Amino acid sequence: MAVTHDELVKLAKVSGLEFSDKEYTELIQAFKQKTELMEAMNAVDTSGIELRYEPINAEKDLREDVVRPSLPRDTALSGAAEKDSSAFLVPATVE
Amino acid sequence: MELAKLSLEQAIDKLNRKETTSVELTKAVIAQAKAAADLNALITVFEESALKAAVESDKARAAGKPLWSLAGVPVGVKDCICIEGTKLTCASKALENYISPYTATAAQKLIDAGAVIVAKANMDEFGAGNRNETSAFGRAKNPVDPTRVTSGGSATAVAAFQCYGGAGTDSGGGIRMAAAYCGLVGLKPTYGLISRHGVMAYSGSVDCVGPLTRTVADNAILLDVMAGHDPLDMTSAKQPKQEYYKNLKADVKGLKVGVVNGGCALAAAAGFKAGGATVSEIKFPYLDAALGAYVAITSAEAMSNLNRIDGIRYGLRQNGSGELEDVYFKSRTAGFGKAVKQTIMLGNYVLSKENLDKCFFKAKKIQKFLQQEFDKLFKQFDLIVSPTVDIEAPVAGEASNPTDAKYAVVASLAGIPAISVPCCNGPNGLPMGLQIMANKFNEQTLLNAALFFERAKEGVK
């Protein structure tokens, strides 16, 4: 499962991250270690295992389908670097 | 005995006997935090608000008002657990100035029980790591030997008497490995026993909140407070309320104990025989596969969770060229550290079309397989024990070895409870831990066995 520089560049694009050449070299080494660990999964035959995992096999509550108060707008906006009185501000994406 | 060095149980007892006050206890642990600030256990210390809460607690006690179980006791919480109006950094530059808009259920339960929240503890950035070396605010040191790592500032703080107990989180050993490295008791409860509402998610299918303490009894006290169903967390289990502390007894009589991979764990577990348990060695040949599955699942889930950090709604914002896409890229690149970036990249790798089946789906099948294997094992055994981690706390700066967590991650993937109790000293005289695992929601059996082990070990001294 060795990863190439070009594959890492594509992954960086979907990850929303930028890397220097030195960092890409480090990433190749890090991926080598992690993909080797993942290869150990092949020692277990999972052919009869259902692709479904429930962390808890216990009764779960579904909440009532009723409107209830949510985070106040001011509070939701409080951590934004740029905002106005009612919305997050982002750079324009259409002209 | 110095006030700060009391156990949490002793501190409660002294408060109830009016032999001390919450203000005295709070001042004692804050003095410890200041004296050993170089351990870098804490990201934020709430000196003013903690002392104010302590004064109020003492007033309520003096007025004879009804008090809850933790009234006036200073505790710490990991800095990925929200407390309204205070900083929540997750040890990341990306959230350096983020203020929690609400309080996590687990923290609220501590507050409602009267605890004085004294500090937020250091951690690996967003949970990416198991040595607390990836924090943007510097590594937390091990108080037993500061040249060595811990696995979390919460453990450093509890071991260095900077609080009487802590609420940590454990995805693949965060609580248990920290406990083992620092000579503490750390419990990862059954998945879903303690609410994750308001806890910054790293890997949602394995993340658990749990207590880190200096004794087993202290652990039971904190578990009593934090456990319970929460309608705000869809993965919260609906279980009858337990009284772990009240029912705590050093008892392993009649229990069947299986030991994974022998060695020092087998020698330690042999002590259970004296209490009337039967002990036998079992083979569990899936540790390496489990570690691979853990890597695949946690990187995928962490990547997904961290997509929300984009510089728009909260957190560090870098505008770059001013284009929207550049805001995302520049904010995330500047905000995240190396380990987190590698986790995000790996997460996208395992979820890519080419690798989805052989990495992520394979890992989820192994998670299911492990759950089935433990179901079978718990038909034969009441407890399964192993080393928590089979090395002493590593020297800081040494290359990280993911296989350190191989014993811890199996319980995480299977969702079963596991506790680490101090077991023995390693070749350099540093503490090592014994991990005891039980079937889901059998925390009482686990705590009782841990108490038996703790008392037997004290008897040896």
Interface residues (C-beta under 8 A of the other chain):
Chain A: M1 V3 E7 L8 L11 A12 V14 S15 G16 L17 E18 F19 E23 E26 L27 A30 F31 Q33 K34 L37 M38 E39 A40 M41 N42 A43 V44 T46 I49 E50 L51 R52 Y53 P55 I56 N57 A58 E59 K60 D61 R63 L71 T75 A76 S78 G79 A80 A81 E82 F88 V90 P91 A92 T93
Chain B: Y98 I99 P101 Y102 T190 Y191 G192 S205 V206 H229 P231 M234 T235 A237 K238 Q239 P285 Y286 D288 A289 L291 G292 A293 V295 A296 S299 M303 N307 D310 G311 I312 R313 Y314 G315 L316 R317 N319 G322 E323 L324 V327 Y328 F329 K330 R332 T333 F336 K338 K341 Q342 I344 M345 L346 N348 Y349 V350 S352 N355 K358 C359 F361 K362 A363 K364 K365 I366 Q367 K368 F369 Q371 Q372 P402 T403 G415 K440
